[in-house]
Amino acid sequence: MGEHRGDDRGVIASPNIWHWPEVYEQENRAQDTHGAVYSALREDADWAGLHVVDVGCGTGFHLGMFAETARSVIGVEPHPPLAEAARRRVGHLDTVRVLPGSAAHMPLPEGSVDLVHARTAYFFGPGCGAGITEAMRVLRPGGALAIIDLDATAHPYGEWMLADLPHYRPRVVEAFFDAQGFSLRRIDTEWNFPDRDTLERVLGIEFGPKVAARAIRETPGTSLAVRYRLHIRRKPRGIELGGLRG
């Protein structure tokens, strides 16, 4: 986790994947091994046959999954080394592109995509209004902005998050998204690691040293229960005229 700071492009540095992309790859492979998040997202905002954008796509871990059924997929990534890694990852997929950009500045035309997906990237609550506005710009009417983040109200992972980020207030974040017209769905998942060494490396990049040591100490075996939140806001289709009388 750690502190996030934005720049004039609306970019928020990610202290884990930017500095330890190889370990973050191991984390991605360990997360949600039963696919609960993908299933919930599919139920609430199915992308089959549609145009998808993955904001903050990192090394492109989720791009191939979207490409299995989407008409087209665009990864938007501000950090050049990660964007290049994503391009190498999806170079064999004709329907996928990776572009430089940020949540607040997507290099896409107005009304050109159906789903904007952001997983633990940029959209952390109050202060991300520019990204929400930008997502509404690039979405077609009826399209969805789907934000997936970690639920710090579920423990033990939530306790570690709050110990590592003492100023973070999960209920404030939830109230912010609610006020912006997002739905909320909580998703329980399981992280499964191949061995203790991998688990400890991942916890070591997710938290500061003191909290990481606590998390490692409090985690028996090689699995973790972690809850996510899925927030979805749809772009209005237009004025409903059915109930009006001339």
N, C-alpha and C positions, 0 to 999 in steps of 0.2 A: 504494500500500500504506500504510505508516505504522503508527503505534501505535494499538491498539484498546483502548478503555476501556469497561467496562460500568457500568450504573447499577442502581438497586434494582428495576427492571422487567426486568432481564436484557437490556437494550438495549445493543448495541455500536455506537457511532457509526462510520459509514463515511466516511472522510475524502475519498473521491473523489466518489461520487454525491451525497452530502449537499451538497457545496459546488459541484460542477460537473456538474449533471444533464444539461446539454446536451452536454457533451463525453462523458459516460458513455453517452449515447444513441448517439453516434457509435461508441464502443467496442463497445457491444452489437451494432451492425450489422456491425462488422468481425470480431467473434469467430466462430470455428468456421463459416466460410462454407460448408463442405461438410456441416454437420449431423451430424458424427460423435458429438457428445455426446448429442444428441437420439436418434440411432439406438441407441446403447448403452443409454440409459435405457429406451427402448421395449422393447429385448430383455430387459432384466433386471427391469423393473417396469412393464409396459404399463398405461396408464391408460384405455384405451378403455372407455367405458361406466361409468366409476368416478368417485368423488368425490375431487378433488385440492385440496391446499392448497399454495400457494407462499409460503414463509416469507421475509420480507425481500424482498418482491416489487418494491420500489423504484417505478419509474414504470410497472410492469406489463408490461414488455417480453415476458415469457414467457407471460403469461396467455392471450393469444389462441391461441397454439400449443396449449396444453393444451385449450382450449375446443373445438378442432376435433373432438375425439373423446371428451372426457370428458363425463360426465353433468352434473357441476357443478364449478366452479372457484372457490376463495376465495383472494384475495391478502391476506396479513397483513403490515402495514407499520407500524412505530412512528413514523416521521418524517412529521408531518402534511403538509408540502408535497409529499412524494413520494406519499403515499397519495392526495392530491387529484389529482395528475397521473395516477395509475393509474386512478382513477375516471373521469376524462375520457376516458382511452384506451379503456376497455372499456364505456363507457356504452351502446353499441349492442348489447352481447351479453347476452342475457337469462339465460344460465346462469352469469354471472360476477359475483361481489361482491368488494369490497375493504373490509376491516375493520381498525380500529386494533388493534394488539396487538404482541406480541413472540414470539420463539421460546420463551421460558420461560413466557409467559402468553398462550396463544391463546384467543380468545373463542369457543370451540367446545365442544360437548358431548363427553363421553367416548364413545369408540367410534363416531365419526360420519364418518370419512373413510378412504379406502383408500391414498392416497399423500400423504406430506408431502415436499415438494421444497424444498431449500435450495441455492442456487447462489452460492458465494462470499459467504455471509451467515452470521454468528454462529458457525457450527460450525467453529472453527479448531483443534480438538484439546482437550488438557487444559483444564478449566474450563467446558466446555459441557455438563456433565452435566445441568443443570437443563432444557436444551432437549431433550436426548434423552429424559428422563423425561416431559416434556410431550408430545413427539411420540408416545411409546408410549401415553399416556393417550388422545389423540384418535383414534388409529388403531383400526380394527376388527381383530379377530384375522385374521392373515394379511396385513395391510397392511404397507406398506414406508415407512421413512424413507430417502430418497435424498439424500445430501450430495455436492455437486460442488464441488471446490476445485482450486486450481492445484498442479501437481506440481513442487516446487522441486528435484527430483532430475534434471530434464531441462533441458538448457541450449540456448540462452543465457539464456532467460527465468528459469530457476531460479537462475543465477548472479546475475542482477540482483536477484532477490527476496532472496537471502541477503546480498548486499551492503547492501541497503536495510533488512533486518530481521536484524541480526547475532545476535539471541537466538533466532531461529526455527530449530527443529530438525525437518526433515521426517520423519526416521525416528522421532522421538519421537511425532509426530502420528500416524503410521501405526501405531505400536505401541499408542497409546491407542485408536484405533478398532478395531484387531484385538482388544484386550482387552474391548471393549464388544460384541463379537459382530458386527462389520461385515465384509462382504466388501470386496475391493479390486479395482478394475479401472482400468487406466491407458489413457487415450485420447489419441492424438496428433491434434492439430488444426492448422488453418492460419488465422491472422488475415490478412485482406486489407483494406487501406485504399484509399480512392479516390485519395489523393494523399499526398505527404510531410507537408504541413501537418497533416492529420488525424492521421497516425501520431505526429507529434511532440507534438501536443496531448494525445493519449491517454497516451503514455508520460510526459508531464509531470504527469498527475494520478495515475498508478500508482506513481510513485517520487518520492523526494526529489530536489532539483535536481541534486546531484552524480551520483547513479545514473541519473537520467533523461538527463542529458547524455551519459553513457557509453553507455546503451542506444541513444540516437539515433545516436551516432557509430558504433556497432558494427552497426547495422542498414542494410544496403543496400536500396534499392528501397522497396516499399510492402507487404511481407508479412512475417509472423513465424511460425515454428513454435512452438507452445505446447502443452504436455501438461497434461491434467487428470487428476484422480483421481475415480472414482466409488465412494463408500462406500455400501453398502446394508445395513440391518438390518431384519429383519421382526419383526412382533409375533407371538408364539407363538399358534397356534390353540387350544391347550389340551393337556391330558395325552393322550399316545398310549396307548391301552388295548389295541391289537391283539395285543401280545405277552404280555399278562398272562393268568394262569390262576387261576380262582377255586377 
